[in-house]
Amino acid sequence: MAIEIDDKLLDKLADLSRLKFEGEARTAIQADLKRMLNFVDKLNEVDTNGVEPLIYMTEESLTLRKDEVREQVSQKEALRNAPSSDSDYFKVPKVLDKEV
């Protein structure tokens, strides 16, 4: 199964990931994507008949620690080192634009 990594697909991936690929970076991303797809195609050639799926990487069971309340920081102490805050919250720059 060969998927062609053309400009249209690269533009769609860039839009979905909210990234911009220009110049040499665009060529490098295109080459990387081709290498990844070729690797997956190579893996598809491996005969896996009779091979049980791997569920866990180790035979050891997961040991969970008990949750314990330890030293606590007050809200005022937490906000003291914040670069920007109001009376109760951390202020952070807007990250996403709302598109309708």
C-alpha positions in Angstrom: 0.0 0.0 0.0 1.9 3.0 -1.2 0.5 6.4 -0.1 2.0 9.3 -2.1 3.1 12.2 0.1 2.3 15.0 -2.2 1.8 18.7 -1.6 -1.9 18.4 -1.1 -1.5 15.7 1.7 1.3 17.7 3.3 -0.9 20.8 3.3 -3.7 18.9 4.9 -1.4 17.4 7.6 0.0 20.9 8.3 -3.5 22.3 8.7 -4.6 19.5 11.0 -1.6 19.9 13.2 -1.6 23.7 13.0 1.9 23.7 11.8 3.6 25.5 8.8 6.1 23.6 6.6 8.1 25.9 4.4 11.3 25.6 2.3 13.8 23.0 3.5 11.7 22.0 6.5 8.8 21.1 4.1 11.2 18.9 2.0 12.6 17.3 5.2 9.1 16.5 6.6 8.0 15.0 3.3 11.1 12.8 3.3 10.5 11.8 6.9 6.9 10.8 6.2 8.0 8.7 3.2 10.5 6.9 5.4 8.0 6.2 8.1 5.5 4.8 5.6 8.1 2.7 3.9 9.0 1.3 7.4 5.4 0.4 8.1 5.1 -1.3 4.7 8.3 -3.3 5.5 6.7 -4.4 8.9 3.6 -5.5 7.0 5.7 -8.0 5.1 6.6 -9.9 8.3 4.7 -13.1 8.8 2.9 -12.9 12.1 0.7 -16.0 11.8 0.7 -17.9 15.1 2.2 -15.0 17.0 0.2 -14.0 20.1 -0.3 -10.2 20.5 1.9 -8.7 23.2 -0.2 -7.2 25.9 2.4 -6.4 28.6 6.1 -5.7 28.1 7.0 -7.6 31.3 5.6 -10.4 33.4 5.7 -8.2 36.6 2.4 -6.9 38.0 1.9 -3.2 38.6 2.3 -2.2 42.2 0.6 1.0 43.1 1.6 3.2 46.0 -0.9 4.4 48.5 -1.9 8.0 48.0 -0.8 10.1 51.0 -1.4 13.8 51.7 2.0 15.4 52.2 3.1 19.0 52.5 0.6 21.3 50.9 1.0 24.7 49.3 -1.7 27.3 49.9 -3.3 29.1 46.9 -1.5 32.3 47.9 1.9 30.6 48.0 1.3 28.9 44.7 0.4 32.2 43.0 3.3 34.1 44.6 5.8 32.9 41.9 3.5 33.1 39.0 4.6 35.5 36.2 1.0 36.7 36.0 -2.0 36.1 38.1 -5.2 37.7 39.4 -6.6 37.2 42.9 -7.3 33.5 42.5 -5.9 32.2 39.2 -2.8 31.9 37.1 -3.0 34.1 34.0 -1.6 32.5 30.8 -1.5 33.7 27.2 -4.2 32.7 24.9 -3.1 29.6 23.0 -5.9 28.8 20.6 -8.0 31.1 18.4 -11.7 30.2 18.5 -12.8 29.4 14.9 -16.5 29.1 14.1 
